[in-house]
């Protein structure tokens, strides 16, 4: 991979990786860190990675970084999250984006990743299998289970509203 190929990869894929990380982690700073770390790792292996495989390498790397962040984050609790219910006492109608983000938050990390890659980023099942290191049938099962869990979450929410 040449320097111009690397710069083209930055221009072409940084926004997509950021959106993927932001939807998965729901934290802008962590999402920016994932993008930065993904491109740093690509730069360290710039001689080993083929320019045509840069997108796959970047999303795979971002996926692994996010899994590490989720594991690290599950061991700690942010004070803002702990006291979120105390901030507002006004009842309001949740919008669709909030409902979907809350539903995605209930999914296990791997299901959330494959659902976001398929439904948000538009990857094919084969591409998702390559990016995540899962086989094709596992990808299909995780997407099915993730979508089913989201459907059940939204259905339960309708009875409350």
DAGI-V530134 format. One record per residue. N is the residue number from 1. RES is the residue in one letter. SS is DSSP state (@ for helix, = for strand, . for the rest). D_FIRST is the distance of its C-alpha to the first C-alpha in whole Angstrom. Layout:
N RES SS D_FIRST
N RES SS D_FIRST
This chain:
1 X . 0
2 X . 4
3 X @ 7
4 X @ 8
5 X @ 6
6 X @ 7
7 X @ 10
8 X @ 11
9 X @ 10
10 X @ 13
11 X @ 15
12 X @ 15
13 X @ 15
14 X @ 17
15 X @ 20
16 X @ 20
17 X @ 20
18 X @ 22
19 X @ 25
20 X @ 24
21 X @ 25
22 X @ 28
23 X @ 29
24 X @ 29
25 X @ 30
26 X . 32
27 X . 31
28 X @ 29
29 X @ 29
30 X @ 27
31 X @ 25
32 X @ 24
33 X @ 23
34 X @ 21
35 X @ 19
36 X @ 18
37 X @ 18
38 X @ 16
39 X @ 13
40 X @ 14
41 X @ 13
42 X @ 10
43 X @ 10
44 X @ 11
45 X . 9
46 X . 6
47 X . 6
48 X . 8
49 X . 6
50 X . 6
51 X @ 5
52 X @ 9
53 X @ 10
54 X @ 9
55 X @ 12
56 X @ 14
57 X @ 12
58 X @ 14
59 X @ 17
60 X @ 18
61 X @ 17
62 X @ 19
63 X @ 22
64 X @ 22
65 X @ 22
66 X @ 25
67 X @ 27
68 X @ 27
69 X @ 28
70 X @ 31
71 X @ 32
72 X @ 32
73 X @ 34
74 X . 37
75 X . 38
76 X . 39
77 X . 41
78 X . 40
79 X @ 43
80 X @ 43
81 X @ 42
82 X @ 45
83 X . 47
84 X @ 46
85 X @ 49
86 X @ 51
87 X @ 50
88 X . 51
89 X . 54
90 X . 54
91 X . 54
92 X . 51
93 X . 50
94 X . 46
95 X . 44
96 X @ 42
97 X @ 39
98 X @ 40
99 X @ 42
100 X @ 38
101 X @ 37
102 X @ 40
103 X @ 40
104 X @ 36
105 X @ 37
106 X . 39
107 X . 37
108 X . 35
109 X @ 32
110 X @ 30
111 X @ 32
112 X @ 31
113 X @ 28
114 X @ 28
115 X @ 30
116 X @ 28
117 X @ 25
118 X @ 28
119 X @ 30
120 X @ 28
121 X . 25
122 X . 26
123 X . 24
124 X . 25
125 X @ 27
126 X @ 24
127 X @ 21
128 X @ 23
129 X @ 24
130 X @ 20
131 X @ 19
132 X @ 23
133 X . 23
134 X . 26
135 X . 28
136 X @ 29
137 X @ 32
138 X @ 32
139 X @ 30
140 X @ 33
141 X @ 35
142 X @ 34
143 X @ 33
144 X @ 37
145 X @ 38
146 X @ 36
147 X @ 38
148 X @ 41
149 X @ 41
150 X @ 40
151 X @ 43
152 X @ 45
153 X @ 45
154 X @ 45
155 X @ 48
156 X @ 50
157 X @ 49
158 X @ 51
159 X @ 54
160 X @ 54
161 X . 53
